[in-house]
């Protein structure tokens, strides 16, 4: 079984920055694409950005420029740098991994980390 654990969330003031991290752990697995998603109160979960094993990235157009995804393959970690945060960025942030575990393709979600943006 593969687990994803996010860290780095917390209260931030408008205009501030925050860096989220997500680490995969388990046995007999290989992580392919990793991504960050968020779910604001009363809204559907949305994709923020994804990154492949080769480092190719894909962003939701409206967030490109303020958010940056990166990855450490050796550490099985994906990070999300968030700058110029706005109250509208308030959400629970989740990481996701497409993976091969025990020889079977699948996916895993982290438990989510809260990011309230407020003064």
C-alpha angles and dihedrals in degrees: 000000000000123000129197118204121191125203139173102063125132145112115321131176122241109276092026131119134235135182120212124196133194126192127196120212137172140090134290097007142124123204118217119175119008125196146176124229134175138203120202121201110285094004137100122261111267135197116248102178143328135207130198128216089261091054098254110151136204125192138191099251096233092057099041111115097029098052127051128188123205137171141209107205095189092054095038088232132139123194136195120205110201121192136179090020119200132199086252088065090067106123147111107276120214133187123213134193131199105212151161111237123178088349093304127109116236146125140251135204129206121233093253133247125231120238113184113183109201143128 
